Each structure stands twice: as C-alpha cells, then as structure tokens.
Amino acid sequence: MSDFSVCMVTAPSMLQARDLARNLLEERLVACVNLVPAVGSMYWWEGRIEEAEEVLMILKTHASLLDRLIGRVRELHPYRVPEVLSWPLGPGNPEYLEWLASETTGPRIS
C-alpha cells in the first residue's frame, strides 16, 4: 500500500472550498489542496437528475490520515453527503513525497 493518497472532494462554492481547505491544512490533515473552479456536475439526488456548478478540490495526504480526513470533511462540509474519494498515490518526485510527509503531521491512525 502507498504511504500517500490523493482525494477528490467537491464543494458548492469557492468560498466554501477555501474554508474547508484552510481548516484541513491548519489541522495538518493535508499538505496541499488544489481548487479547480467551475466544474459542471450532473448526478442523481433524491430520485432526480441534478446539475450544479461546483469547485473540485484535489487533496494530497498521508494514507494514515484518511479516516480522520474523511471524518473532518463530513463534519465541516455543507453537503449532507459530501463526495470524498481517495486513491493511493503512486511513485513520484522523491522530494515532493518527502515534503508531503513532512507537512501531514495530523493524528495518524496505524
């Protein structure tokens, strides 16, 4: 298993995405959050197809922090059922991965 993960979260606005990102960064649950504005989303919700413009958040973290990260997103996110999906992060620039490890010092679950 990889030591690191990348997560995808959507938010309803840039303001809410920035607030969520800042909280997760301050808690050291993520090392970096990329905010991609104006993502068009279509999805099933409560029996209907919905359309929305959202902000895509791409988060990089230590794999041991995933449970805590998901929990915090669920606590802080304005959606009742926020999207939080993660993938193991494969090999990459060793210096970047060292930096990622050094910046994700939140409580780790072994």
N, C-alpha and C positions, 0 to 999 in steps of 0.2 A: 504494500500500500504506500502511496505517496505521502510525504510529510506535509504537503500543502494542497490546498483546494482553491478553486475559483467558484464563486457563487453568483447566481443571477437573481436579482430582485427587481420588481417593477414598483414604481410609485406614481401617484396621481398627478404630481406637480414637481417642478424643480425645487421649489421651496421645501416641500416635504422630503424630497430625496436628499437635499443638502442637510436638513436637520437630522435625518436618520443616519446619514453618512458621518456627520460630525460626532454624534453620540457613539457610534460603533468605533470610530477612530479614537476618541477620548478614552474609551474603555479598553483600548488595545486589542479588540477582537478582530480587527482587520488592519492590514498595513496600508492598503490603498483602495480607493473606490473611484472607478471611472463612471461619469454620469453622461449618458447618451440621451440628449433631449429628443422630443417629438417622435417617439416610436409609436407607430399605429398598431393597436392591438384589437383583435377580434376574438371573442371567447364566449363559451356558454356560461350563463349565470342565472340561476333560479328559473330554468326552463326556457330561457330566451337567448338568442344570439345578441351580444352586446358589442359595441365599438367604442373605443376610447383612445385618446392620445395620452401616452404615459412617458415616464422617464425610465430608461433601462439603467440599472445600477449593476456594475460588474465589480465584485469584491474579491480581494485576494487575502487568504488567511492560512493559518496553520491548521491542519486537519484535526488536531486535538481540540480545537476551539469550536468546531461545527455545531455541536449540540447547544452550547451557550449562545453562539451567534444566532442560530435559528430561534431560540427562546427569546432573545432580546428583540429581534425583528418582529416576532409575534406580539411582544409587549408594546413596542413603540409604533408600529405601523398603523396607519389609519384604516386599512382594509381589514375586514373581519377574517378573511382567509388570504393572507399575503403569499405571493409567489416567492418561494425560496428554494432554489435548486442548486445542487453543487456537483462538481466533477473533480476527480483527482487531477492535480496539476502535474504534467509530465516533466521530463528533463528540460532544463532551461539554462539561462546565463547563471553560472555559479555565484557571481557577485550579487545578482538580483535576488536569488534564493536566500543567500546569507542575510541580505538586508531585510527580506520578508520575515525571516525567522527572528531577527533582532527587534523588529517593530511589533510583533504579535506576542505580547507578554501577558495577555489576559489569563484568567484562571484556566489552566489546562486540565482536561479530563483524560486520564490514562486508560 
